[in-house]
Amino acid sequence: MTADHLAPVYAQWPLDVVDGEGVFLRTRDGRQILDLYGGHAVAALGYGHARWCAVLEKQSRALLFQSNAVPLEVRKRAATKLAHFAGLGLDTVFFCSTGAEANENALKLALRITGRRKVVAIEGSFHGRTAAAGAVTWGAAEKWYGFPRPPFEVEFLPRGDLAAVTRLVDADVAAVIAEPVQGVAGAVDLGQPLLAALRSRCSEAGAMLILDEVQCGMGRTGYPFAATMHGVAPDMLTTAKALGAGFPCAALLMADHVAAQLKTDDLGTTFGGGPMACALIEAVVDIIETDGLLANVRKLAQQIRETCVVGPVTAVQGAGFLTGLRTRRPAKDVQRELLGCDILAGTSADPHVVRILAPYVLEEVHVEQLRDALASLPA
Ligand SMILES: Cc1ncc(COP(=O)(O)O)c(C=O)c1O
């Protein structure tokens, strides 16, 4: 047993947080930390956003839970709002609770509908820790997978290898699953040419294209989804994290031809589509739209690109606020030093990428704070 009764599965950052306001966290010893990580891309509106909090309180008093068996106006409104926000012809929504669960369901549908047995994923991918999502996660088998075998055949496509698309995506493939901008890999934009090639090859081969926008979606790139940014419409899209901006929820969005194959009982979940989650999903989309946050992300991401190649940073990669600062020295050291300057950033699977997952409400002055901190560090 551990002293705090918690499973000892997370390395703990040296940070004793008591609360948060706006883009800042406050620690027990009174430090004010600029949070550019947002709990793995979740806190997209920062902390204590007045409208988010008001909706949480109002919905919790009105009706805190009913399952999907009970039709709710707020659920219909959230699905409609999300489908319109995505604008990709993905007009049917299945709400669930986590990114892994959304991916699990997307993969299950693709395998069932096509009747095929193989899935192609991309090197560097992260799709979650469950049986199917873990099977398409790069390196999981060696690190933590734990299940005796994957539930279907998996092949990994080398990033950027356009020639491999035709070779790997054939008539045995049920689905290709890809993060348009890979998160855990270190903010790696797969790029329009690869995504477009995957789209057209999937259509030719009768395979489904699943875009995992659990981390890069919901406005993080400065567009509703990275699929929008790259002009590539998948058959299914999954999203979570910023979707509730702190309220745990996820969604699987489907094109009509996928939804047409669904019948009662094909998918299910207890918590997904609950009224609290749905009220907050509706509110998050509304806040992103009415507060002009997509434009803010695009503008400040540009400011980061133009000003933050200083100190140990040699380049900026990724898209929007899924930003990778490529560092000359180990990213872990730079992350620790930034924390010493009261800035919280993340790392990634790439030992030379510091990952920034800033809240969409960031302001120019905060980017200046980041630039000044980086400039003060040894190159
Ligand atoms: C791209 C991507 N997909 C899926 C997941 C899994 O989401 P969850 O932890 O909510 O299951 C993550 C989590 O980091 C992710 O980044």
PDBQT file of the ligand as one rigid body, heavy atoms in Angstrom, charges set to zero:
ROOT
HETATM    1  C1  LIG A 401      -4.970  11.478 -29.196  1.00  0.00    +0.000 C 
HETATM    2  C2  LIG A 401      -5.481  10.772 -27.990  1.00  0.00    +0.000 A 
HETATM    3  N1  LIG A 401      -6.382   9.787 -28.125  1.00  0.00    +0.000 NA
HETATM    4  C3  LIG A 401      -6.900   9.146 -27.076  1.00  0.00    +0.000 A 
HETATM    5  C4  LIG A 401      -6.514   9.451 -25.795  1.00  0.00    +0.000 A 
HETATM    6  C5  LIG A 401      -7.106   8.714 -24.636  1.00  0.00    +0.000 C 
HETATM    7  O1  LIG A 401      -8.024   9.513 -24.000  1.00  0.00    +0.000 OA
HETATM    8  P1  LIG A 401      -8.509   9.142 -22.499  1.00  0.00    +0.000 P 
HETATM    9  O2  LIG A 401      -7.330   9.276 -21.617  1.00  0.00    +0.000 OA
HETATM   10  O3  LIG A 401      -9.603  10.130 -22.234  1.00  0.00    +0.000 OA
HETATM   11  O4  LIG A 401      -9.026   7.752 -22.574  1.00  0.00    +0.000 OA
HETATM   12  C6  LIG A 401      -5.580  10.476 -25.589  1.00  0.00    +0.000 A 
HETATM   13  C7  LIG A 401      -5.130  10.832 -24.226  1.00  0.00    +0.000 C 
HETATM   14  O5  LIG A 401      -4.116  11.450 -24.030  1.00  0.00    +0.000 OA
HETATM   15  C8  LIG A 401      -5.045  11.148 -26.709  1.00  0.00    +0.000 A 
HETATM   16  O6  LIG A 401      -4.130  12.123 -26.578  1.00  0.00    +0.000 OA
ENDROOT
TORSDOF 0
